[in-house]
Amino acid sequence: MLYWLTAWSDGGDFFNLFRYITFRSGGAFLTALFFGFLFGPPLINVLRRKQGKGQPIRDDGPESHFAKSGTPTMGGLLIVGALLTSTLIWARLDNPFVWLVLFVTLSFGLIGFADDYAKVSKQNTSGVPGKVRLLLGFLIAGLASYWATMYHPEPLQYKLALPVFKDTLINMGFFFIPFAMVVIVGAANAVNLTDGLDGLAIMPVMIAAGALGIIAYAVGRVDYTEYLDVHYVPGTGEILIFVAGLTGGGLGFLWYNAPPAAVFMGDTGSLALGGALGAIAVAAKHEVVLAIVGGLFVVEAMSVIIQVLYFKRTGKRVFLMAPIHHHYEKKGWAEPQIVIRFWIIALILAIIGLATLKVR
């Protein structure tokens, strides 16, 4: 919105600052952070009052989780509200990729909100049936994938770009659409599975989003793409503003989600943020790199898949409990120990993912 102030600029005044994505990203970050600090306490009070007993706790979960009974959920509303507000204020609203990531984020957030509402209203952990959530998720992802493809340059449409092998483009034809759908839905559900400990999911999401935001900014600038020898995708630079809003909103939420959590993000937040990561990767043509920078989420999801398949086949378990962060809880690791170590892993993976911009 504020970008339109540049219409009053002669190129050498204060209004000219609004032309720069980096300046507006800083504004988006501060706006979202202020939003989180301002609306965090009243939102938590409302959620606590409306939900009563808070998020239901699994009976078969680690015993330490029973102490969290009564903690309200749906805290993802704070993050989504912060990033939505900051993006609408600071981003160029004529940019299709901005609306793409907002569409995916809000749509998956609505699915998560419905799931959280079903859980707290019925006071069980079932929520919306998994098949319904997946169906809705794939419908949203299908629209987003086609949307992104239509705004990609013609040489990149329906093609998969590979990191390191930068001259390689795999022409997937129409099959690129279902592939991109899996990327978005997979990212949403992987983040959802990771959200099991206080502060565990939000920091890796911010780290992965930060890496993807830098990549989106780089591939959206022709001079950077020429220097890095990566594919140019006009317009993706504006996604950095969305990422800045996500980071500011995420830090504002973490203030209240740090152990012991005053609020959980719930599926409202985890599905929205995971979907956002997938949408950014598809928009910036870095779907494969998402598996690197979001490698922690991949491991969490794979631990569940392996556990389920192995148990169905043998009746035995590979992990003491899945997702894998619960395995380490069962082994006696303290919750803050798991959370901080997983943050470190997420940071390492993000740096590796960023390195693919230059490595050939």
Secondary structure, DSSP 8 states (H G I E B T S, - for coil): -GGGGGGG--SSSGGGGGG-HHHHHHHHHHHHHHHHHHHHHHHHHHHHHHHTT-S---TTS-GGGGGGTT----THHHHHHHHHHHHHHHS-TT-HHHHHHHHHHHHHHHHHHHHHHHHHHHTSS--S-HHHHHHHHHHHHHHHHHHHHHHS-GGGTTEEE-SS-TT-EEE-GGGHHHHHHHHHHHHHHHHHHH--STTTTHHHHHHHHHHHHHHHHHHT-HHHHHHHT----TTGGGHHHHHHHHHHHHHHHHHHHSSS-S---HHHHHHHHHHHHHHHHHHTT-HHHHHHHTHHHHHHHHHHHHHHHHHHHHS--SSSSSSHHHHHHHTT--HHHHHHHHHHHHHHHHHHHHHTTT--
